[in-house]
Amino acid sequence: MLDYNLLLAIFSGVAILLVLILRFKIQAFIALLIASVSVGIIAGMPPKEILTTMQNGMGGTLGFVALVVGLGAIFGSILEQSGGAEALANYLLAKFGEKRASWALMLTGFLVAIPVFFDVAFIILIPLIYSLQRKTKKSLLLYAIPLLAGLAITHSFIPPTPGPVAVADILKADLGWVILLGFIVGIPTAVICGPLFANYISKKIHIEAPVLENDSNEVKNYPAVQLILSIIGIPIVLIVANTVLNSPLIGNEVVSKSIKEWVGLIGNPFIALIIANLIAWYVLGIRRGLTKEELLKIATKSMAPAGLIILLTGAGGVFKQMLINTGSGEMLANYFASSGIGILFFAFFIAVLVRILQGSATVAMITAAGVTAPLLVDTTISEGSKALLVIAIASGASVMSHVNDSGFWLVGKYLGLTEKQTFKSWTVMTTILALSSFLIVAILSIFI
C-alpha cells in the first residue's frame, strides 16, 4: 500500500535536486544534501533524526569510496604521466593494422579508461586519431567513435573508475562481481556502439582532422606495453581472485581458510590499489627518471577531481540513508513487488531520467543508486544480481549525452563537429550504448 506522504517526499526530493541543479545552478553536492533534508522534513522525520541520518549516510559511504577513488586517481595519474596510454594505443594499432584500426582503438579505450579518467584519456589519445585520419583520408568518426565507446563503457561499468565504485558501495555490491559482469556486458556493447556504429556513421558524416598547433608527432620514450598491461591488471586480478576464492563455489577443502583470508586481504580494493600504486610509483616513476618530488606533485594534482567525486558520493549516501530511515524505500519495494515492476528496470529508468534532465552521468548514477538502495533492504538478492543492478544504473546514466553534458562539448570541440553532427554521432552512440548494455543486463538477469 502506498503512503502518499512518503511518495510526496521521494518525488519532492528528486524534483528539488533537479531544480537546484538546472534552474539555480547549485553545485550537485549541496543540491543532494538539500534534497535529502527536504525528504526528511516532508516525510515527518524529527529534526534531530534528520541530522543523525545525514551524518550516518555520509560516514557510512565515504569509509569505502574515499579510499578506492583516491587511490584509483593517483594510480591513473602516474600511468597517464608515463605515456602508458599512448604506448598501448600505438602497440594495438600496429598489431591490428590500419584496416582494423577502429577495433584497436575500441580496445585501447576499453583498457585505458580502467585507470585513467574519461576526459583525460580522450585528450591524451586524440592526436593518434588525427594522425590516422590524415593517413587514410577516411572520416575522423571511423576512429573516434570506437575509442569513445571503449572509454565511455569502461568509465561507467568497470571499477576502480569512480562511477561504478560509488554505485557499488551505495548498493553494497561486491566489486569483484561488478568487474566480472562489467567485462561481460561491456565487451559486446563496445562492439555494437563502437566499430559497428562507427562504420555506419562515418559514411554519413565525413570529418577531417583539425589542424592544431600542439598536434605533434614527437616520439616519446614510452614504457613497455606488457608492463602497462601488467600494472593495469594487478588490482583487477587481485580483486576478482578475492571474490572467486571467497565465494561459496570454493570450499575450504579446495583452498584452505588461511589462504582465503590472505587473498581476502590483498584482494581487498584498498590493498590491491595500494600495491598497484607502489609498483607504478617505482616502475613508471623512479626507474624512468622521475624524482620523488615530481611524483608527489602528480599524486597531489590527481586528488582534485577525485575530491569532488568523493563528496558527491557521500551526499548520495545521505540521500539513500534518508529514504531508508523515513521508510520510503521499504514502501517502494513493497509496491514494486506487488505490481510486478522489476527493480532492474526501475533503477535504469531513474538513471535515464536524471541523466537526460541534468546531464552529469556521475550525478545520475549516484541519485539512481540512492533511490534504489532502500529497495534492497530486507531482500535476499545475490551478489551477481546486485552487480547487474550496478551496471543497469551505469547504463541508464550513459544515455543520450547532449547539450547539458560537458562530454558533448568536449567531443564536439576536439573532433571539429557542429552541434548537429555531435548529436548524430556522439549522442546516438551513447544512446545505443545505454540500450544495448541494458538489454544484455536484462538477459543475464534471467540466468543470474
N, C-alpha and C positions, 0 to 999 in steps of 0.2 A: 504493500500500500504506500502510495506516495504522500509524503509530508510536504505540503505546498510551501510551508515556511522555509524548510531546508532546501527545497528545489529553487525557491527565490534566491536564497543565499548563494547557491552554486552559480546560477546564471548571472546574478548581480556581480559576483566576484570576477567572472570571466569578462563580463561587459565592462566593468570598471578598469580592469587590466588593459583591455584593448583601447578604450577611450583615452586613458592616460598616456599610452604609448603613441597612438595615432594622432589624436587631436592636440594634446598638450605637450607632446614630445618629451615626456618624463622618461628618465633612464629606466630601463626594464627592471633593474634590481630594486629600485624604490617602488616602482609600479606594482611588482609582485608582492612586496610587503604590505602596501596599502590595500591591495585586493584581498590579501589574507586577513587583515584586520577587519575589513568590511564583511567578509564571510562570517567571521566570529560574531560581530555585532548583530547582523541581520538574523543569524541563527539563534540569538538569545544567549550567547555564552557570557558568563560573568567576566568583568574586566580583568581580574587577576588571572583567571584561567587563560584568557587571550594572550597575556604576556608570557605565561609559563609555556603555552603551546608554541609560541614563536621561538623561545629560547631552545626548547627541546627539538623542534623541527630543524632549526639552523645547526645546532650542535650535532645532532644525530646524523645529519647528511654530510657535513664538512669533514668529520673524522676520517672518512674514506676518500672522498672526492678530492680534497685539498692535496693529499699526498700523491695520489695517482696522477692527477692533472699537472701538478707542479713538477714531478719527476719526469713525466712524459714530455713536457715542454722543454726542459733542459736537454733531454736526450735528443729530441728532434732538432734543437738548435745547433748542437755540436755536429750532428750529421749534415745539416744544411751548410754550415761553415766549411766543412771538409771538402765539399764538392761531390759528396756521395750521390746525390740525386742525379746530377748531370752525368756522372760516371756510369750509373745504372742505365740511364736512358741511352747513352751512346753505345753501350755494350749490347743492349737488346735490339737497337736499330741495326747494328752490324750483323747480329745473328739472324734476325728475321728478314733482312733485306728490304730494299726500297718498296717492292710490291706489297709487302705485308707490314709496312711501317705503321699503319693505323692500329694493327694488333699489338705491335711492340709498344706503342705509346699508351694504349689502354692498360697493358700490363705494368708499364712504368708508373703510371698514375696510381694504379691499384697498390703497388708496393711502396712507393714514395710517401703516400699520404698516411701510412701507418704511423711513422714518427713525426712527420712534418705537417704543419697546418696547411689547409687547402690553398688559401690565397698566396702564401709564401712559396709553396711548391709550384704553383702555376706560374708565378713571376720568374722563378728560377729556371723553369723549363721552356718558357715561351720562345727564347732565341732558337732552340732546336726546331720548333715548329716553323718559324720564319725561314730557317735555313733549308728545311725540306721542301717548303713551297717554292722557294726560288730555284731549287734544283729540278723539281718535277713540273712546275708551272700549273699544277692542279690546284683546286680550291683549298685555301687555308683550312676550311672546315673539315676536310677529309682527315686531317691530322689533329686539329684542335679538339674536336668533339670526342674522339676516343680517349684522349688524355684527360679531358674534363670529366668524362664519365667515370674513369678509373679513380680519379682524385675524389670526386663527389661521393661515390659509393663507399670507399674505404673510410673517408672522413665521417660518414654518417653511421656506418654499420660495425666497424671493427675497432675495439679497444687496442691500444690505450689512447685513441683520439678522444677528446673531451666529451663530445655529444653522447655516444653510447655508454661511456663510463658514468656520466651523470644519470642517465635514464636507468641504467642497470642498478645503480645504488638506490635510487628512489624506489624502484620496484623490487629491490633485494634479489636481483638475478645474479647468477654465477657468471663471472667474466669469461671463464673458460668455455662455457656453453655459448655465450654471446659471440666469442671469437669463432668457434667452430661453425655455428649456424650463419654467422656473418659471411664467412667464406662461401658456404654452400649456396646462400641466397645471392651473394654479391657477384660471383663469377658469371653465371648465366645472365644476370641483369646487366652487367657491364658489356657483355657481348651484344645484347639486344640494343641498348641505347648508345653503345659506343661505335664499333666498326660498322655494324649493320645500318644504323640510322645515319652515320656519317657518310656512308656510300650513297645513300639516297639524297640527303640534303645538300651534299657537295655538288651534285649535278643540277640542283635548282638554284643555288646561290654561289657564284664564283667570287671569291675574295682573295686578293693578293696580299702578301706580307707588307706591312707598312715599313717605311724606312725610318729607323731610329738611330740617333747619334750614338747611343750606347750599345748598339747591336754589333758586337764584335765577334770575330772568330778566334779570339785568343785561346791558345792551347794551354790548359792548366795541368798541373801535376796531380792528376786525380788519384784517389785511393783505389785499391784493387776491388773489383766488383764483388768477388767472392767474400771479401772481408765485409763489405757493406751489407750484403745479404745475410751473412752470419750474425752481424751485430743487430740488425733489424729483427732477425728470427729468435734471438736469445730470449727476450721477455715473453714472446708468443709461445714458444715451445715450453718454457717453464710453467707458464700459467695453465696451458692446456694439459700438460703432463700431470699437474696437481689435480685438475678436475677429473681426468680419466682415472688415475690411480686411487683417488679417494671417493670414487663413485661406488654405488652398490654392485656394479658389474665386476669389480676386482675385490675378491675376498681376501682375508688375512692369510689364508692357506696358499694363495698365489704370491702375494707380496706381503712381507712382514709389516706389522703395525709400526715398528720403529722406522723403517724406510719410508712408509707413508707419511709419518709425522715430519721427517726431514724434508721430504719432497713438498709437503704442505707448507713448510717454512720458506724454502727457496722459490716455490711456485706461487706464493702469495704475491699479488701485483706489486706491493710495496718493495719487497725484497728483490723480485725479478727485475724491476726497473732500476733499483739501486745498483745491482750487478751490471746491468746493461750500461748504465751511466758511467760507472767506474771503468769499464772496458773501453767505451767510446772516448772517455776523457783521456785515457793513456794512449790507446792505439791511434785514434784520429786526431788527438791533440798534441800531447807531449812528444810522441815519436815522429810526428810530422812537423815539428819545429815551432809549435805554438807555445808561448810562455804561460806560466800559471796565471799571471795577471790577465792575459788575453782570454784565457778560458773562463776566468771569473767574470769578466765583462760579458762574455757570450751568455753564460748561465744567468747572470743578473738581468740582462736585457730580455731574455726569454720569458721572464716571470710576469712582464707587464700584461700581455694578452691573457695569460693563464689566470691572473688575479681576477679579471672581470668574469671569466667563465666560472671560477670557483664561487664568487659572490652570487652570481645568477643561480647557480645550482643550489646554494644554501637557501636562497629565497624560494626556490621551487620546493625545497624540503619543508619550508614553513607552510606553504600553500597546501601541500599534501597533508601535513600533520593537522592543519586546521580542519580540513574536510573529514579526517578520521575522527578527531575529537568532538566535532559537532554532530557526528552520526550521519552526515550527508553521504559519505562513501558507502556505508552499510545499506542505507536506503536505496541508493542507485543500484548496488549489487543485487539486492532482492528484486528490484523492479526488472532489471535485465534478465535475471534468472527466470522470472515468471513470464516475461514477454517473448523470450527466445532470441533476443538481440545479443549477439556474441560480443564478449569483451574485446576481442581482437579487432573487430570492425569498429567498435566504439572508440578505442584508442587511436586507431588510424584516422577516423573521421575528425576527432578533436584536433589532432596534429595538423591535418589538412586545413581545417577551418582557421586555426591561429596562424599558420604559415601564410596562407593567401591574404589574410587581413592585415598582418603586421610585418611580414617579410623575413624576420630572423628565424632561421632554422633552429638555432640553439634555444631561443625563447619558446618556439613551437614544441620542441621535444620536451623541455622541462615542464611547460604548462600541461601538456598531454599526460606526461608521467605523473605529475602531481594530482591530476583529476582521476587517473586510472588506478594509482596505487591503493587508495582506500577500498577499491572493489575486490582486492585480493586478500583483504583481512579475513581471517577465519575460513579461508578456502584452501582446499588441497590441490595445488597446481604444481606440476612437475617443473624441474629446473629447465628442461628443454622448452616447455610451454612459456615460461617466463622470458626466456631468451628470445623466443619468437615474438613475444609481445614487445620487447625492446626494439626489435627490427621493424615490426609493424609501425611503431611510433616514428622511428627514423625514416621509414618510407614516406609516411604522411608529411613529415616535416621537410622532405626534399622536393615536394611537388611544386610545379608552376612558379619558379623563380621569375619575378617580374620587377616593375619599377621601384617597389618599396624594399627590395633586397639589394644590398651592396654588391653581391656577386653578379647581379645582372649588369651593373655599370662597369665592374672590373673586367668581365669577359668582353663586353662590347667595346670598351676602350682599347684593350690590348689586341683584339682581333680586327679592329677598324670597321666594326659593323654599325649600321644605322639601328635605331630602336626597333624598327620593323623587322630587320634581319635578325636582331638578337632574339626577338620574340619567336620567330620562325625556327631558329636553331637551338639556342640555349634553353629558352622557356619550354619548348616542345620536348627537348631532351630530358629535362628534369621531370617533366610530367610522365614521360614514358618510363623513366627510372622508377618513379614512385608507384605507378600502377603495375608494372611488371614484377617489381620486387614484392609488392603486397600480394599479388596473385600467387607467387611462389611460396610466400609465407603461409597463405591460406591452404595451399595444397599440402605443405609439410605438416601443418597443424592436424591434419587428418590422421597422420601416422605417428606423431609425437605426443 
